[in-house]
Amino acid sequence: MTHKTDVAVIGGGIIGLSTAYRLTQRFPEKRVLILEKESELAIHQTGRNSGVLHSGIYYKPGSLRAVNCREGKLAMQAFCEAEGVAYDVCGKVIVAVDDSELSRLQHIFERGEANGVRCEMIDAERLKELEPHVRGIQAIHVPEAGIVDYVGVCEKLAEKIRAGGGEILTNAKVTRITERSDSVIVESDAGDVEAACLVNCAGLYSDRVTKMTGQKRPAKIVPFRGEYYKLKPDAQHLCRNLIYPVPDPAFPFLGVHFTRMVLGGVECGPNAVLAFAREGYSKFHVNPRDLFESLTYPGFLRLAMRHWKMGCGEMWRSFSKGAFVKALRRLLPEIRKEQLVPSPSGVRAQALLRDGSLADDFLIQDSDRIVNVCNAPSPAATAALNIGRIIVDKLAERF
Ligand SMILES: Cc1cc2nc3c(=O)[nH]c(=O)nc-3n(C[C@H](O)[C@H](O)[C@H](O)COP(=O)(O)OP(=O)(O)OC[C@H]3O[C@@H](n4cnc5c(N)ncnc54)[C@H](O)[C@@H]3O)c2cc1C
C-alpha cells in the first residue's frame, strides 16, 4: 500500500514527535505521517534518559544547544503545564569537591550567566542547607533546573498529533529512501510512502538514515551505554533533588550524578561504555555489524587511543559495583553498596567526527526535500519543542 502525505517523519522519539506536533499546530492543512520501527513510541533514547529539564548552563553561548535549551525548556514547561504532564522545577547543584575543580566551576558559572541562566555560586554551608548529605567545598545552585516525565510528554504529543489529523505508523522500519524532483519515496515495513518532504529523526540510526537519503553524513553515530543504579527507598533521603559533579570539558556527559525522578525514586549514574549494539542495553547484547562499524571507524579508534585510560575506568565501573559506588561517594560519602539496585540503562547516540572529536552541538542538514537531524544529543529532550519549531521553519520554506 502506498501512503501519500505532505511530510513524512522517520522516528517516534521526542524529536520526531515534536516536529510533527509543531507542524500540525502551524500548518493544520498539511498531512503528516510518522514512521516508527518499534511497536511503541519513545522507547529508545527518549524513554531511557535521566528525565532532567536542563537549564542551559553548560553550553557554549550562542551554540544551538544553548539557544534551543533555553527556549525549549520554557516551551516544555508550558506544554507540561497545559497538558497535565508531571514536571517539577526543583533546582540542581553542581558541586566542587576539591580545589582542583574550582576554576572549572567558575567557568561554568560564567557560561550560565552569559546564557541568561538564573544561577548562584554558593559556599559549603548553603550547600548543606540545600543538600545536607553532599560533601563539597563550593557549588553552583541552579534553581531553574528541573525534572520531567518525557514519556508522558511523548504520549501527549502523539495524542495531539492524531487529534490534529496526523498519522503515526508503528512497526514501520524505513529501509530505503529515494529523493525525486517532485517527491520522496520512503519504503518501510508498513508499506511505501510518497511524501512532498521528509524529516529524519532516527536518533541512534540517524547517520544510516542520512546515508539512505543520499546526503553525506557529517559524523558517525557510535553508541555509548550509560548504566544506572537506583537508591533503595531507605536511602532516598540522601538526595533531595539533582546533584551533579563538575564536568570535564572534554567529556561533558561523563561523571555520575544523582537525579530525583519526577515519578518517584532517585537514579545514580550513568557511566559511559561502548555499546556493542546501537540498541544494546545490556553488556552482553552484541550486534556484529554495529560493533564492526564502531571498531573500524577511524574516529572511534582515535578517540580510544587518546582516552584509553578514561575508557578503562568507565568499563571498570560497568563491571564493578564497588568502583561505581566509589565514584558516587565523591559527592555523597554516606552511600553504601547495599543501598543501590540496578536500574535500566540508556544508549547515547554519540556523533563522532573522523578526527576522533565529539560533535557536541545539534546538527541539522537539508537538501531540496529532506531534512536530516544528524545530531541531537542532550539536552535535546529539553529542547525538543524548539528543535521541532526550527525544523518546521525549514519545511515552511519549501511549502
Ligand atoms: C542515558 C541518557 C540520558 C539522557 N538524559 C537527558 C536528560 O536528562 N535531559 C535531556 O534533555 N536529554 C537527555 N538525554 C538526551 C535525550 O534523551 C536525547 O537527545 C533525545 O531523546 C533524542 O531524541 P530522538 O527523538 O532524536 O531519539 P530517540 O528517542 O532515540 O528516537 C529515535 C526513534 O527513531 C526510531 N528509528 C530509528 N531508525 C528508524 C528507521 N529506520 N525507521 C523507523 N524508525 C526508526 C527509533 O526506533 C526511535 O524510536 C539523555 C540521553 C541518554 C541516552
The ligand as a Tripos MOL2 file, in Angstrom:
@<TRIPOS>MOLECULE
LIG
   53    58     1     0     0
SMALL
NO_CHARGES

@<TRIPOS>ATOM
      1 C1         21.3410    7.9640   29.1030 C.3       1 LIG1
      2 C2         20.8000    9.2620   28.5590 C.ar      1 LIG1
      3 C3         20.4330   10.2940   29.4370 C.ar      1 LIG1
      4 C4         19.9390   11.4980   28.9200 C.ar      1 LIG1
      5 N1         19.4620   12.4440   29.7700 N.ar      1 LIG1
      6 C5         18.8440   13.5500   29.2640 C.ar      1 LIG1
      7 C6         18.1860   14.4780   30.1200 C.ar      1 LIG1
      8 O1         18.1010   14.2610   31.3300 O.2       1 LIG1
      9 N2         17.6500   15.6000   29.5750 N.ar      1 LIG1
     10 C7         17.7080   15.8510   28.2280 C.ar      1 LIG1
     11 O2         17.2270   16.9000   27.8020 O.2       1 LIG1
     12 N3         18.2880   14.9700   27.3870 N.ar      1 LIG1
     13 C8         18.8230   13.8210   27.8650 C.ar      1 LIG1
     14 N4         19.3590   12.8890   27.0240 N.ar      1 LIG1
     15 C9         19.3010   13.1400   25.5840 C.3       1 LIG1
     16 C10        17.9100   12.8780   25.0210 C.3       1 LIG1
     17 O3         17.2840   11.7720   25.6240 O.3       1 LIG1
     18 C11        18.0210   12.6580   23.5030 C.3       1 LIG1
     19 O4         18.7770   13.7170   22.9780 O.3       1 LIG1
     20 C12        16.6480   12.6290   22.8390 C.3       1 LIG1
     21 O5         15.8270   11.6760   23.4670 O.3       1 LIG1
     22 C13        16.7950   12.3190   21.3680 C.3       1 LIG1
     23 O6         15.5180   12.0840   20.8420 O.3       1 LIG1
     24 P1         15.3340   11.4620   19.3990 P.3       1 LIG1
     25 O7         13.9100   11.5210   19.0780 O.co2     1 LIG1
     26 O8         16.3190   12.1320   18.4740 O.co2     1 LIG1
     27 O9         15.8870    9.9520   19.5290 O.3       1 LIG1
     28 P2         15.1680    8.6330   20.0440 P.3       1 LIG1
     29 O10        14.4110    8.8520   21.2790 O.co2     1 LIG1
     30 O11        16.2480    7.5950   20.0970 O.co2     1 LIG1
     31 O12        14.1380    8.2820   18.8860 O.3       1 LIG1
     32 C14        14.5290    7.8740   17.5950 C.3       1 LIG1
     33 C15        13.4520    6.9280   17.0810 C.3       1 LIG1
     34 O13        13.7320    6.6120   15.7210 O.3       1 LIG1
     35 C16        13.3390    5.2730   15.5050 C.3       1 LIG1
     36 N5         14.0320    4.7780   14.3060 N.ar      1 LIG1
     37 C17        15.3630    4.6280   14.1360 C.ar      1 LIG1
     38 N6         15.6240    4.1440   12.9110 N.ar      1 LIG1
     39 C18        14.4370    4.0020   12.2790 C.ar      1 LIG1
     40 C19        14.0380    3.5350   10.9920 C.ar      1 LIG1
     41 N7         14.9450    3.1140   10.0720 N.pl3     1 LIG1
     42 N8         12.7160    3.5270   10.6740 N.ar      1 LIG1
     43 C20        11.7780    3.9480   11.5650 C.ar      1 LIG1
     44 N9         12.1000    4.3740   12.8140 N.ar      1 LIG1
     45 C21        13.4020    4.4170   13.1650 C.ar      1 LIG1
     46 C22        13.7600    4.5760   16.7850 C.3       1 LIG1
     47 O14        13.0950    3.3340   16.9830 O.3       1 LIG1
     48 C23        13.4070    5.6120   17.8290 C.3       1 LIG1
     49 O15        12.1290    5.4200   18.3840 O.3       1 LIG1
     50 C24        19.8560   11.6840   27.5080 C.ar      1 LIG1
     51 C25        20.2230   10.6440   26.6430 C.ar      1 LIG1
     52 C26        20.6530    9.4260   27.1630 C.ar      1 LIG1
     53 C27        20.9630    8.3100   26.2220 C.3       1 LIG1
@<TRIPOS>BOND
     1     1     2 1
     2     2     3 ar
     3     2    52 ar
     4     3     4 ar
     5     4     5 ar
     6     4    50 ar
     7     5     6 ar
     8     6     7 ar
     9     6    13 1
    10     7     8 2
    11     7     9 ar
    12     9    10 ar
    13    10    11 2
    14    10    12 ar
    15    12    13 ar
    16    13    14 ar
    17    14    15 1
    18    14    50 ar
    19    15    16 1
    20    16    17 1
    21    16    18 1
    22    18    19 1
    23    18    20 1
    24    20    21 1
    25    20    22 1
    26    22    23 1
    27    23    24 1
    28    24    25 2
    29    24    26 1
    30    24    27 1
    31    27    28 1
    32    28    29 2
    33    28    30 1
    34    28    31 1
    35    31    32 1
    36    32    33 1
    37    33    34 1
    38    33    48 1
    39    34    35 1
    40    35    36 1
    41    35    46 1
    42    36    37 ar
    43    36    45 ar
    44    37    38 ar
    45    38    39 ar
    46    39    40 ar
    47    39    45 ar
    48    40    41 1
    49    40    42 ar
    50    42    43 ar
    51    43    44 ar
    52    44    45 ar
    53    46    47 1
    54    46    48 1
    55    48    49 1
    56    50    51 ar
    57    51    52 ar
    58    52    53 1
@<TRIPOS>SUBSTRUCTURE
     1 LIG1         1 GROUP 0 **** ****
